[in-house]
């Protein structure tokens, strides 16, 4: 069974998603000025310098990382109505970086920047409305602000707007419109949108069903270490859906997701080892992966473990249990929530 969940990228923080504007502003620091000269300009009230100085403290560039100093300088620039500083000050309040976490204050600064057409602030404000952080949940406002950022070509906003259309939250449900926005973000190499677009092709939702296109987009996201896509691409190879059937390739992609602690992929990889499909048969390794999957509640693994153990001796089971205890999952590639410049 493939993963069909929609990825709406707002649950986890990613920093530095949109950096082009920041690089442009920071070029004066890296090319023409020393840090001390920047600090002098900031102290003399230059808003751009104040913002850049805050950024240096936030990122630990040219100076030790210091959240409180970052907030101090972002605030000075923000109070001069500098949109990027307002947005990043909002992010500091959102995440409790250099200041006590305060979602209401975060929304206040996001809104100021968003109303100046700052795309990242618009995205973050939409996320606040979607999660009910600092404001009451309001899907009409969610769509309004995602759309404003999406129309500025911000991939995460485009992808999330697509999810709004798919779910019919804040807008009339429209899978074709969802696909439109997924595609715009997917073409910017945004993995969550690539996965959602692949699922749309896989299921014929909002677009004509096309297993070849589905496999294509799963692969693009899988190559960015998206575990859902790796698992689904493994299933494509296992079943010969959109690609030639290839058990070795299936096992390869199941492994990549399994190493990120993806339970269904762990079960499928264990099955490959139990049956010698695409890998050499190895009951110890099969048992290890099923143990890990079962520990996460995978019913297939829990049901089949006793049958596998029937064909193993005590030493093999003990070895498998040791391997499972020693397993250290890779950090799962997650989709981002509120972002800074």
N, C-alpha and C positions, 0 to 999 in steps of 0.2 A: 504494500500500500504506500502510495506517495504522500508526501507532506503537501497539504493544500491550504495551510494557514496564510492569511494575508499578512504581509509585513507592513505595519504602520510604524515608521521609525520615530518613536518618541519615548521609548522606555529607558534608554540608556544614553549617557552623555558621550558625545564625540567632540573633541576640541579641534579647531583648525579645519573645519570642513570647507569654509569659503575663505581663502587667504589672498586672493588676487588684490583686493583693495588694500589689505594690510601691507602687503609687500610694496605696493606703490607708495604708501605713506612712509613706511620704514626705510625706503631707499635713501632718504636724506641722512639717516643715521648711519647706515652701513657704508655709504660711499663718500660722504662729505663732512661728517661731523664726528667728533669724539663724544663719548657718553657724557662727559662733563659739560661740553658745549650744549648738548641737548638739555641737560638739567638746568643750565643757566637760562635757556630760552623758556623752559617750562616755568621756572620761578618768576620770570618776567611776564607771565600771563599768556604765552602763546598756546592756544588750545590744541593745535596739532602736536606740538612738542609735549604738552601735558599728557595727551593720549598715548603718544609713543613711549613716553617715560613709564606710564602705567603698564603698557604692554611689556616693556623690558622687565619690570618687576614681576609681572604675572608669569612670564615665561622663563625668567632667569637668564635673560640675554644681556651680556655686558655687566651684570650685577647679580648678586645673590637673589634667588627667588624670595619674594616677600609679598604675601597677599594683602597685608594691611597697607603697604606702600602703593601697591597696584590700585587698590580701592581709593586711596587718597587722591591719586593723580587722575584716575578715571573720573572721579567726582568733580574735580576742578574743571576738567574739559566738558563734562556733561552739563555742568551748570552754565557753561557758555553755549549750550545748545548744540554741541558737537555730537552728531548722531551715533557714530561708531562707539564713542565713549559711553553714551547713554545705554546702548545695547550691551556692551561688555560689563558695565556696572550692574545692569539688570542680571546678567549671567552670574556675577559674583554673589548677588543676593540670592539668586536661584539655587546656587550650589553651596552657599555658605563658605565661599572662598575669601578670606581676608576680612570677613564681616559675619555677624550672626545671620544664619539663614532666615529669610523673610520673603515669602512668596508674594505678599501684597506689594512690598517695595520693589521686588523684581518686576512685577506687572507694570507698576508705575513707570519705571525706566524703559522697559520694553516698549510700552505704548508711545512714549515721547519719541523714541527713535523710529518706531514703525510709522508714525504719522509723518515722519520726514522721508518715508519711502525706503528705509533701511531694510533690505530683504531678510537678513538674519534675524532682526528684531521682529519682523512680521511672522517669520516661522516660529520663533520662540513664544510669541504672544498667542499664536494659534495653539501651540502645545499646551500652554497654561489653560486656555479655554477647554481643551480636550480632556485634560487631566483634572480640572477643577482645582488648580493650584493658584491661590491668590485671587481667584474669581470663581463665580458659579459656572458650572459646566454649561456651555452654550454652543451647540453644533453649528448654528448659523454663523456665529462669530468665528468658529474654527475654520469653516469653509471660506469665509470672507478674507481672513488673513493668510491662509494657505494660498488662496488664489492670487493675492497681491504679490506674494513672494514667488509663486510659481511663474507668474507672468514676467518676472525678472530673471527667469531661467535658473532658479535655485532648485537643484535636483531633488533634495529631500522634501521640499515643499510640493513639487510636482508629484512625487511618489505618494505622499500622504494625501494629497488632494484626490489622486486616483482611488485610494482606499475609501475616502469619503463617498465618492460616487459608487464604488462597488457595494458598500454597505448601505447606501441611502441615508447617510447621517448628515443632516444639514442641507441636503439637496435631494432631488428625486433620484431614486436608484437608476443607474445607467451604466451598464457594464462596458458599452462601447466607449463612453466618455472616460471611464476608468482606464481602459486600454490606451487611449490617446495620451493620457498623462503619464502612465507607466512608461510608455515608449519614449517620451521626451526625456524622462529621467534615466531610463535604461541606456539610451544613446549617449548619455554623459558618463556611462560606466558606473552607475549607482547600483550596487548589488541588490538591495531590497527590491528595487523596481524591476530589475532583470528577473528576479525570482517570480514576482507577481505577474510579469508579462508572460513568463514561461508557463505558469499555472493557467493563465487565461488561454493560451494556445493549447495546452494539454487538455483542458476541459471544454474548449469551444465556447468560452464565456466572453462575449463582447467582440469576438473575432472568430473566423472560421477555424475549426479544429485543425491543428497541423502539428503532428508529433515531431517532425523535423525541426520546425521553428521552436517548439518547446525545448527540445534537446539543445539547440543552439544557445538559447538564453539561459538555460540551466548551466551550461558549460561556462558561459561568461561570468556568471555569479560564483560558480564553484571554483573557478580559477582565482577568485578573490577570497577564498576560504569561507564562503557562506555554507554552513553545514546543511541547511535544508536543501540547498541546490545540489550539494555533493551527494546527499542521500537520494534525491530524486534522479540525478544523473546515473547513479549506480543502478537504480531500478530500470532506467531506460536501457542500459546495456544488458541487464539481466534478462529483460523481456524482449529485447530487440525492438524497442519503440522509438522510432525516429533515428535510430542508429543500428548498425549490424550487431546482432547478439554477440556478446563477448564477455565471458565469465571473469576473465582476468581483469578487464577494465571495470567491471561491476565491483569486484573485490577491492580494486584500487580506490574507487570513490567511496565505497562503504567504509574503508579504513580511514580515509581522511575525516569523514564525519564522526566515526566511532572514536577517534583520538580526541575529538572535542566533546566527548561524553554524550553523544547523541544516541539514545537508547535503541531506537529502531535500527539504526545502522550497526550498532554493536550486535544486535540479534542477527541481522542479515550476514554480517561478517562471520559470526560464529557458525552460522549455517553453512557458509561457504567452506569453512575449515572442517566441519563435520562431514560434509559430502564430497570434499575434494573438488570443488567447483571453482576454477580460476586460481586456486592455491593448492599446495600439497595437503592432503588430508592430515589433520593433526587434532586429535580429540582433546588434548590438554589445552591448546590455544582456543579451540571451539568452546570448551567449558569456561575458560577465562572470560571470553566475551559475553557468553550467556549469563555468567554470574554478575557481571557489571550491568548488563541490561536488566536482569531480574531485580537487582538492587534499586533500580529506578522505576520499578513497577511494571516492566514489560511482561504482559501476560503470556505471550508465546514462549519467552525464555523461561518463565516460572513453570509453565506446563511441561516443557520439553527437557528441562534439566534432569529430572529423575530417569528418563529414558536414556539420556547420554551417559549418566553415571553408572547405569547398569552394564555398560560396555567398557568401563574404566576400572582400574584397580585403585587401592587406597593411595599408593604413591603418586599416581597420576592426578588424582583428585587433590591431594595435598599440594602438589606442584602448581596446579591451576589456581588453587586458592591463594597461594603465595604470590603468583603473578598478578592476580586481581588486587591483592592488598597493595602491591608495589606500583600499581597503575597511577600515573599522574596525568590527568587530562590536560590537554592544551586549552588555553583560554578561548572560549567560544567567541567567534566574530559576531558581535551584536550590532544592531542598527542604532543610530544615534538619536538622542533627544535634543535638549536645548544646546545651542552651540554658541561659541564666541567667534569673533573675527580673527 
